[in-house]
Amino acid sequence: DVDLDDLGVPSDEGALVRYLAHRYKGVGEKTAESLVEKFGMELFRTMQENPDAIAEVIPQKRAEQVLEAWRADFARRTGRS
């Protein structure tokens, strides 16, 4: 099991919004703000442990894009595929 706190992801909400908007394909400022507003710093944990919750905040197709980007980001950060 991976400790998400050790992945080196952004550590404050403003940085998290900017990170998502600039690094995750298909995620703009508004989508990033919506996700961070809902999940705060638990966003990465939510994407990992309860991905269905993402589609409750943003449209399903956009949620799939976000989750795909998260899986690629997670794999890159952990060396797993």
C-alpha positions as CSV (number, residue, x, y, z in Angstrom):
1,D,0.0,0.0,0.0
2,V,1.3,3.5,-0.9
3,D,1.1,6.4,1.5
4,L,-0.3,9.2,-0.6
5,D,1.3,11.7,1.7
6,D,4.7,10.5,0.5
7,L,4.0,11.0,-3.3
8,G,5.1,14.6,-3.4
9,V,1.8,16.0,-4.6
10,P,0.8,19.6,-3.9
11,S,0.3,20.4,-0.2
12,D,-2.1,23.3,-0.3
13,E,-5.4,23.9,-2.1
14,G,-4.2,26.7,-4.4
15,A,-1.2,24.7,-5.6
16,L,-3.5,21.7,-6.1
17,V,-5.8,23.7,-8.3
18,R,-2.9,24.9,-10.4
19,Y,-1.4,21.5,-10.6
20,L,-4.6,19.8,-11.8
21,A,-5.3,22.6,-14.3
22,H,-1.8,22.5,-15.8
23,R,-0.9,18.9,-15.6
24,Y,-4.1,16.9,-16.1
25,K,-5.3,16.8,-19.7
26,G,-8.9,18.0,-20.0
27,V,-8.9,19.7,-16.6
28,G,-9.4,23.4,-16.6
29,E,-9.4,25.9,-13.7
30,K,-13.1,25.5,-13.0
31,T,-13.0,21.7,-12.9
32,A,-10.0,21.8,-10.6
33,E,-11.6,24.4,-8.4
34,S,-14.8,22.3,-8.1
35,L,-12.9,19.1,-7.2
36,V,-10.7,20.9,-4.6
37,E,-13.7,22.7,-3.2
38,K,-15.5,19.4,-2.6
39,F,-12.6,17.2,-1.5
40,G,-9.8,19.6,-0.4
41,M,-6.5,17.9,0.3
42,E,-8.2,14.5,0.3
43,L,-8.7,14.7,-3.5
44,F,-5.9,12.3,-4.4
45,R,-7.0,9.9,-1.7
46,T,-10.6,10.1,-3.0
47,M,-9.5,9.4,-6.6
48,Q,-7.5,6.4,-5.4
49,E,-9.9,4.9,-2.9
50,N,-13.4,6.1,-4.0
51,P,-13.1,7.1,-7.7
52,D,-16.9,7.0,-8.2
53,A,-17.2,10.1,-6.0
54,I,-15.5,12.2,-8.6
55,A,-18.4,11.8,-11.0
56,E,-20.7,13.1,-8.3
57,V,-19.0,16.5,-8.6
58,I,-18.2,16.8,-12.3
59,P,-19.7,15.3,-15.5
60,Q,-19.0,11.6,-16.0
61,K,-16.8,12.1,-19.1
62,R,-14.7,14.7,-17.4
63,A,-14.4,12.5,-14.3
64,E,-13.1,9.7,-16.5
65,Q,-10.4,12.0,-17.9
66,V,-9.4,13.2,-14.5
67,L,-9.2,9.6,-13.2
68,E,-7.2,8.5,-16.2
69,A,-4.8,11.4,-15.6
70,W,-4.6,10.5,-11.9
71,R,-3.8,6.8,-12.7
72,A,-0.9,7.9,-15.0
73,D,0.3,10.4,-12.4
74,F,0.1,7.8,-9.7
75,A,2.0,5.2,-11.8
76,R,4.7,7.8,-12.6
77,R,5.1,8.7,-9.0
78,T,5.2,5.2,-7.6
79,G,7.0,3.4,-10.5
80,R,3.9,1.2,-10.9
81,S,1.7,0.6,-13.9
